[in-house]
C-alpha cells in the first residue's frame, strides 16, 4: 500500500471513530491480585537508594522504592514499610513509593518523602521523620506555606537532617510552575518555619527568587541560593544563623548554583564554585566576619609534589566535601607544560595549604602492587578528616581495575579492589555501581557494588573504619521478608500497549522486577524478562528499563546493567520474541559494529521500536578502547544490527557526520535523528534515512530560513516521525523566537506553531515544551504551550501545517467532573491518537478539591471523564482510584490507558483502559 493510500485509510478511521463516539468507561486490564501473575521473584531487587547513620545504621529502598528497610550489624535487616501498606501516622493511607530521598543523621534518625492515596483526599505527598520507633508527619502536600499567604505545599526536595534532628528542605507550592519555592526547617514535633520564600524581601535589597537549599550544619545554620530579582550577580548566597539571615559577600565572583556541588561548613561558611571573569574556581564565603577566601582558581600554581610548573586547569572543579574542621575536599585537574600533560586529582584544602589525596599517574604500589591512580572520583569526607574515594587503576598506562581507597593522615589504604572476594562468595565489581557512597563520623563506608562470578547480581556493603571484613547489608541473592506485596508499575515512556496486549512491570515489594504482558480480551499473561534472568552470552540482568511492545507482541528493552557477560560492565538492547519465547541480543557493550572495521558498541540504548520488529538505538562507539564518536543503529531478531549513521559517515552533499544521536523510527523502517556535521565549527541538523536509501539526507540544519528568521539550534530530544515520513521537531530561531516545524526527506519545512503566533485561547504563544511534542500519522502535532494571555497562561494544543492551532485543554477550561483546569504543567502527561483524539492527565484545579483526573478530548474538542482520584472502582475488586500515576498513553488502535494506586479495595494497583476503541 502506498503512503498516500495509507494516509487516506487513517482519515477514514478517524471519521469512523467520530461517528462511533460513546461514553468512556473504565475497564481493568490487570491488577496486583490477578491470579495469572506468575514467576515473581522472592529475592531482593536492585535499583537501591541508601543512607548511613553514625552508628552504622543503614536505611535502604529496593525494587524501585517499593520496599523500605533498616539494617544494623547486630540486628540484620528489618522491613519498615512496603508499597500497599498504611502509614500509622496517616490513618487510612495506602502507600506507593516508600522511603524516597532518605537522609540519615549521625544518630540514625531518618527523613524521607512519601507518596500515598487516601479516601476523600487528593493524592498525598508527605515529608516523614522516622526516629527508630515511630513516624512523624513533618508536612504534607496541601499544607499552608509559611511566609507565603494563600500558597499550599505541592512538592518537597533536597532533604537534610542534622545531628540535632533539625530538618531542612526545599518546598514548592501549588500550582507547580506558577507557585513559589522556598527553604524551610522543622524541629521534632514543632511547626515548619520558613527560612526564605520567593517574593520575600532579601537582605541587601530586592526579593528572593528561585530559592534552593545548600544545606544545614550541626549548629543549625542553613545556607541557600537565590536569584534575587534584579540582583547582581545573578546567583547570590545566603546563610541563616541565630535567627538572622545575611547575604554572603562574593565580590567579583559569579556563583554557579547548587548543582556545582556547594557545601555548608562550620560557622555558616559556604564553599561554592564560581567564576572570576572567565576563570573557574572554588571559594569560601563566611558571614562573620564577612570574608571570602580562595580555595583554588584556574591558572593559579598547583602545589603538587613532583610537578614544579603545574597550574590548575579545570573549568569545572567539583566540591566533594566541607567538614566541621573547615576543610574542603575537591576534584580538579592540573596541567604541566614540560611536557604538556593534564592530570586529574582529589585534594584536601586546609586554610593556607593543600594536601593531595590522590592524583592521576600517582604510584600506589605500596597499597596495590604495580598500580597507578587513574581518575580518583567521586570522594567523600568526614569530620575526622578521613577521605574515601573510588578510583580507576592503571598499569603501564592502561586501565586495569577499580578500587575503593581510604586516605587518612596523609596515608592511603585499600578498602576493597575489584575482584576481591565479597561476603557471599562472589567477587566485587566496582566498574559500574560503586559511585555513590557514604562515610560516617566513625569511618565506616557504605557502598554498592556488583557481584561477579557465580553469584551474579549487585549488593550493598558496609566496610569497617579500620582493617576487617566487609559486611553484606543486602544483595540480590538474598530472600525478601515474608508477605511481600505484589506491586504493578508502568516503567518507561515508549510504546506500552500493542493492538491487543498491555506491557507492564510487576514485582514483590522490594524485590526483583520483571516485564509482563496481558491480552486485553483473552486475559493471557506472559512473562517477558526480569532482573536476574540470564542473557544470550551468559550475563545476568541487574537492571532493565524502557520496554516497548509492537503489534507482533515482540518486546524490546534496554539492559542498563549486565553482570557476567563477555564485557564488564555491559549495557545492551534486546528483543523478546513470542515465536520462541527467547531473549535475543541486538547489540551490547563490546560487540563489534556492523561491517567490521574494529570499532565496537559502547552503552547502546533503545530509543524506538516499530511493528516490523526493528528497534532503533543510539550508542557511543569505541575503537581500541578509546572513544570514537557515536552512532544511530537499528536491528531486529531476524536481521541483527545495521548502521543508520555514525561518526565519520558522509552525506551525499559531502557533509561529514561528527555525531549522531536521538533517533526515531516509523513502521516503514525510516529513521530520523539529530546530528552534528563537520568540519568545525559544527552544524546541527535533523536527518532522515528512509528505508532502502544509501545514506541519510537533511530535513533541516542550523541556518535554514523559517518565516523570516533562521534556525539557531535544535534541542537534543528525539524528533517525532510518522508513517508518512514526516518529521516534527522544535528549534530555537534568531531574535529569541522558537518554532515547531514539520519536514521530510524532500527538505521542505512547514511551520506547525511559532512564538508570536496568535494562540486560539487568547494572546500569543511565548514558549513550548519540547520533550512532550507528539505527531500522529495523519500529520497532526500536539504540544504544550505558554501564552502571554493574562487569563489563559498555558494549555495543550493540536495543529497541522496549513491550519491554525486549536486548543485541546487550557487553563480555566471547565472539566467534565467539575471545577476548572488550573495551570497545565509543561511536562504534564498527554497522548495523541491517530484519530486526533487526545487523553490528558490534569493535576491543577480551581473550584474543587485537587483530585487528579484523566480527560479524553474528542476530535472536535469535547471533554469526557476517564477516571478521577477517589472515584469508585467497582470493576477493580472494589475500592477507589487512590492515586493516578504513570500518566496516559495510547496504542495503534486508538485505545487509551492509565495506571492507578487503589484504596479501600482488595487490590492496591491497577492498569485500566477505555475498551470501546478495540473490536
VEXVEX-390536 format. One record per residue (C-alpha): residue in one letter; x, y, z. Coordinates in steps of 0.1 Angstrom, whole numbers, plus 5000, padded with zeros to 4 digits. Each point is the difference from the previous one (the first is absolute). Last residue first. Example, Ala and Ser with C-alpha at 12.3 -4.5 7.8 and 13.67 -1.06 7.14 Angstrom:
REM residues 2
S513749895071 A498649665007 
This chain:
REM residues 919
X486949545185 X502350255017 X499050365006 X497249925024 X502549865025 X500850325019 X503049885020 X501349905034 X503249915019 X499349915036 X501850015034 X499049955036 X497449724995 X497549885026 X498550345003 X500050315023 X502750184979 X501449944965 X503250134985 X499450084964 X501249954964 X498750134967 X499149894965 X498350144969 X498949804969 X500850144966 X500749684982 X503850074998 X500250035037 X499650295024 X501550155032 X499050175032 X502150115030 X501949755021 X498150075032 X496550075011 X499649975037 X497249845020 X497549884974 X497449855022 X499149675016 X498649694985 X501849714983 X500650214970 X496650014983 X498450225027 X502750275000 X498250285018 X501650334991 X502450135027 X502650124974 X498350054966 X499549774971 X499450064963 X497750304999 X499050124966 X500850344985 X498850124966 X502750154977 X498849904966 X502249694998 X499149925035 X502150095031 X500249725025 X500650115036 X501949835027 X499650125036 X502050145029 X497850095030 X501050355011 X496950085019 X497550224979 X499850364989 X503350024981 X502249724989 X503649874995 X500649634993 X498749924966 X500949694980 X499250044963 X498749774974 X499850104964 X497949934970 X501450084965 X499049664987 X503749914998 X500150025038 X501750275020 X501349985036 X500250225031 X502250015031 X500950345015 X503550104992 X499250374996 X497449985028 X496550124993 X499050305020 X496649935016 X497349814983 X496550085012 X497649845024 X497749714995 X500449654987 X499750104963 X502650285003 X499450374994 X503050184983 X501950245021 X503449904988 X499849834966 X499049664985 X499849924963 X500550354986 X500250014962 X503050114979 X499350174967 X500349794968 X502649984973 X502349775019 X498249805028 X499050115035 X498949875033 X500350205033 X500649935037 X499850305023 X501650305015 X499550355015 X496350034993 X498950315020 X502850254995 X500849884966 X503749994991 X499849644991 X501849675010 X499849704978 X499749625004 X500049814967 X497949774977 X500949964964 X497749884972 X501649834970 X497449734993 X502549755016 X500150175033 X502650255014 X500850085036 X502150275017 X500549925037 X503850045001 X499950364985 X497750185023 X499150324981 X500350375008 X498450344993 X496949924980 X497850314995 X497050135018 X496749825001 X499149635002 X500449954963 X503650125003 X501150284976 X503649934987 X502850195019 X501749675008 X499549764971 X497849714992 X499849734973 X502350174975 X500849814968 X503549914988 X500849854966 X503149785000 X498749724978 X500849755027 X497350145022 X499250315021 X497750135027 X500950295023 X499350115035 X501550355004 X501850215026 X500950374998 X502850185019 X500950234971 X501549704980 X498349675002 X500049725026 X498749664989 X497249755003 X499549684981 X497549824978 X501149764973 X497649874973 X500949664984 X496349904994 X500349765029 X500750275025 X503250135015 X500450225031 X503550145006 X502149875029 X500850255028 X503350184996 X498650344994 X500850154966 X502050324995 X500150344982 X497549954972 X499450324980 X497350265000 X497750154974 X497449715002 X502749735004 X503350024981 X502649735005 X503150115019 X500149695022 X498949704981 X496849844988 X498749684985 X503449904987 X500649674983 X501249675013 X501949744979 X499449714976 X496250025003 X498149675004 X497850125028 X500350385003 X503050155018 X499050325016 X502150295013 X499450295025 X503150225000 X502550185022 X503050164982 X503549965015 X502650275001 X501849784993 X499849774969 X497549865005 X496349905005 X498349955033 X497149765000 X496449965011 X497949704988 X497349874976 X499849634991 X497849854973 X499349635006 X496450014986 X498449995034 X501850315012 X503350055018 X501350285023 X503650095007 X501650225027 X503749984989 X502650044972 X503450165004 X502650154977 X498249924967 X501950134970 X498350224974 X500849904964 X496650074985 X499249634999 X500649975037 X503349875015 X500549765029 X502850085024 X497849985032 X497149764994 X496949964980 X497349734995 X502249715008 X498449655001 X499649765028 X498649644997 X497649914972 X497549755014 X499850125036 X500250364989 X502450294999 X500450374995 X503050235006 X500850375007 X503650095007 X502650155023 X503650104999 X503249815004 X500749985038 X503049795008 X500349625008 X501549914966 X497050174984 X496950095019 X496750134988 X497250165020 X496649864993 X496650094988 X497149774995 X497349904975 X498249675005 X498549834969 X497249755005 X498050114970 X497550165024 X502650255010 X502250065031 X501750325012 X502850145021 X501949705014 X503450085015 X503449874990 X502750045026 X503349974980 X499749814967 X503249904982 X502550114974 X502449774983 X498950074964 X497349744999 X496850064979 X497650025029 X501750135032 X501849745021 X498449915034 X501850155030 X497050155016 X496949834987 X498049984967 X496949814988 X500049725025 X497049764998 X497949905030 X498049684995 X496449905000 X500449844965 X497550194979 X499150245029 X503350184993 X501850195028 X502250284986 X503250125015 X502150335001 X503150005021 X502050125029 X503249845012 X502550035029 X501749784996 X500349854965 X499549644991 X497049975023 X500149965038 X498050305010 X497750194978 X498950365008 X497550234983 X498549714979 X497950204976 X496749874987 X498249864970 X496849795003 X498549814971 X496349985000 X499850014962 X498150335005 X503150155017 X501050035036 X502550245016 X502049965033 X501950295014 X501949825028 X502249715011 X502349975030 X502249715013 X499449774971 X502449715000 X502749934974 X500449664983 X500450104963 X496350024994 X498650145032 X499249825033 X497250155020 X500750155034 X498050314995 X497149934976 X498949894966 X496749944981 X497549835023 X496849944980 X496550045013 X496949894980 X496850205008 X498449914967 X498650344994 X502650265010 X503049754998 X502550055028 X503750074997 X502749975027 X503350165007 X501949905031 X501050155033 X502349865027 X498750065035 X499350295024 X496349954998 X499449694978 X500350094964 X498050094969 X500750224970 X497650074971 X499349934963 X496449994989 X498949774972 X497550034971 X501150274975 X503350045019 X500250195032 X503150165017 X501550184970 X502750215018 X500050205032 X501649765024 X498849805031 X496349965008 X500049835033 X498149725017 X500749895036 X499649665016 X500350015038 X502949845019 X498449775025 X503349845012 X503250205000 X501850004967 X502749744993 X503650104994 X501649934966 X499550364989 X502250135028 X499550155034 X502150155028 X503049794994 X502950065024 X503650084990 X502549825021 X502650195021 X502650274999 X498750335012 X496850204998 X498149704989 X498649954965 X496249974995 X498649844969 X497050034976 X499749744973 X499749924963 X499549694979 X502049704989 X500749755027 X502149764978 X502650264990 X499450375006 X498050195026 X499450374991 X500750265026 X498350255023 X501750195028 X499750085036 X503350115017 X500649995037 X502350285012 X498450065034 X498750344988 X498249834971 X501249954964 X497249964974 X500249864964 X498850074965 X502349904972 X500549625006 X497449904974 X502049964968 X503649905000 X500149885036 X499349624997 X500749815032 X500449634998 X497649725009 X499849795032 X497350205019 X502450215020 X501850154970 X503449874988 X502250254984 X499750034962 X499650384999 X501950145030 X498850065035 X500950245029 X503650064990 X502250245019 X501450344993 X502050215024 X500050385005 X498349995034 X497149794986 X499349904964 X497749704993 X499849824967 X497249844979 X501549824970 X499749964963 X501949794975 X502549994971 X499650314979 X503250054980 X503050235007 X502449725009 X497549885026 X497050235008 X497550015028 X496750174999 X499150185032 X497350005026 X500350225031 X500250015037 X501350295019 X500650035038 X500350355015 X498249885032 X496950214990 X499549784969 X501050044964 X498649834969 X501549934965 X498949954965 X502449984982 X503749904998 X500749974963 X502849764994 X502349935029 X503049774994 X500249635008 X502949765001 X499349865034 X496850165016 X500850205032 X503850034998 X499750004962 X497950325002 X501850194972 X498450334991 X499150014963 X496850205007 X499750155034 X499249905036 X499550185033 X502250304992 X500250225030 X499650374994 X500850285025 X499050355012 X496749915016 X499849624995 X499249874965 X499849634993 X500749904964 X498649744976 X501749974966 X499950024963 X503250054979 X500650184968 X503249994980 X502250244979 X503649875007 X501350225014 X496950225002 X498149845028 X496350025006 X497849945030 X496549865002 X497650035029 X498049805026 X499350155034 X500149935037 X499750315021 X501150035036 X498250235025 X500349765029 X496349934999 X500349864965 X499750134964 X499849724975 X499949904963 X500450344984 X500549964962 X502450214978 X498450074966 X502250224978 X503049785009 X503550124996 X501850065033 X503650064993 X503149775002 X503550134994 X501749825029 X498249674995 X501749755024 X497950115030 X496750164991 X499750375009 X497850104970 X500950364990 X497050214991 X498549984965 X496549885011 X499350105035 X500349805033 X498950065036 X499550384999 X498750155032 X497150255002 X499350195032 X497150155019 X501149955036 X497749845007 X498249884969 X502749794984 X500449934963 X502349724988 X501349994964 X500449754972 X501150084965 X499250074964 X501750284980 X498150204974 X499450305023 X500349855034 X497749704996 X498449825029 X499949675019 X498950025036 X501249925035 X497650165025 X500850125035 X497250015026 X502349955030 X501149664988 X499449874965 X497250034973 X500749834967 X499950084963 X500049724974 X499650204968 X496349914997 X499350245029 X500850324980 X502850134979 X501350295021 X501150304978 X502950175019 X501350355000 X499050055037 X498349705015 X498750135033 X497649775018 X496450135004 X498849995035 X497149845018 X499450025037 X498549755024 X503349885015 X501449944965 X498250004966 X502550014971 X499750154966 X501749964966 X499150204968 X499649894964 X499550264973 X502850225014 X498550255002 X496350005009 X497050124980 X497849745017 X502249805023 X501249674986 X500249805032 X502349765016 X499949845035 X501949955032 X498449895033 X501950025032 X498649745024 X503249955020 X500649664984 X499950154965 X497050054977 X500249994962 X500150174966 X496350054996 X498450174970 X498150334997 X498850084965 X499350375008 X500550205032 X499350374999 X502150314995 X502150175027 X503249915019 X498249725019 X497149854980 X496450115002 X497649714995 X498849934965 X501449654998 X500349855035 X502950005025 X500549835034 X496449915004 X499049815031 X498249665002 X498449955034 X501549795028 X499949635010 X503649954991 X501550334987 X499050124965 X501850204973 X499050174967 X501550114968 X497750154974 X498549974965 X496850194990 X497149914977 X499750034963 X502049714987 X498349775024 X496650135011 X500449955028 X503050065022 X503649884999 X502049895030 X503749965007 X501149835032 X501850045033 X499349765028 X501350065036 X500749675016 X502850155021 X502649804980 X498850164968 X497249894976 X500150094963 X497549984972 X500450134964 X496349974991 X496450065009 X497050044978 X496650184999 X499850225031 X497050245001 X500250384993 X497550255012 X502450195022 X503749934993 X502150025031 X498949665013 X498749784971 X496649875010 X499649624999 X498749854967 X502949754996 X500949905034 X502550115027 X502149845028 X497849695004 X501749815028 X500749624999 X500949765027 X502749815018 X503350074983 X499550374998 X498350014966 X499150344986 X497650034971 X499550264972 X496649944984 X498449964966 X496449904996 X497749944971 X496950225006 X498049915031 X496649855005 X501649665006 X503850015001 X502749914975 X503850025007 X503450154991 X502750025027 X503050225002 X502849915024 X501650105033 X502249775022 X501349965035 X503349815003 X501650235026 X502650114974 X497250124977 X498149824972 X498650114967 X497449814980 X499150134966 X497049774997 X499249775029 X497049844984 X498550034965 X496249945003 X498549995035 X496349955007 X498850245027 X497149925023 X501750165030 X503050234991 X502549965029 X499449624999 X501149984964 X497749754981 X501849744980 X499549964962 X503750074992 X502249885028 X501150145033 X502549935028 X501449674989 X502849885023 X503449884990 X502849895024 X499850065037 X503650035011 X501550154969 X497150224995 X497650024971 X496850204993 X497749944971 X497650184976 X498349794973 X498350134968 X502850254993 X500749874965 X500649655014 X502250095029 X500150285026 X502750055025 X500750115036 X503449905015 X500850045037 X503850005005 X499950215031 X500450334982 X497249934976 X500349894963 X497750064970 X498749794971 X498250004967 X500049674982 X498949914965 X500749645008 X497449745009 X499949775030 X499049644994 X496549855000 X499850034962 X496650024982 X499649704976 X496350034998 X497350264996 X496949804989 X498350045034 X499450374994 X500250165035 X502450274989 X497550124974 X499949964962 X498050134970 X497450185021 X497150164980 X499150365004 X497150134978 X500050304976 X496550104988 X499649944963 X501450134967 X499549774970 X499650284975 X503350165011 X501849664999 X498849944964 X501350344989 X503549935015 X500149664984 X499150154966 X502950265005 X502449725008 X499049814969 X500750314979 X503450035015 X500849644991 X498950074964 X502650284997 X502649785017 X499549734974 X498649665009 
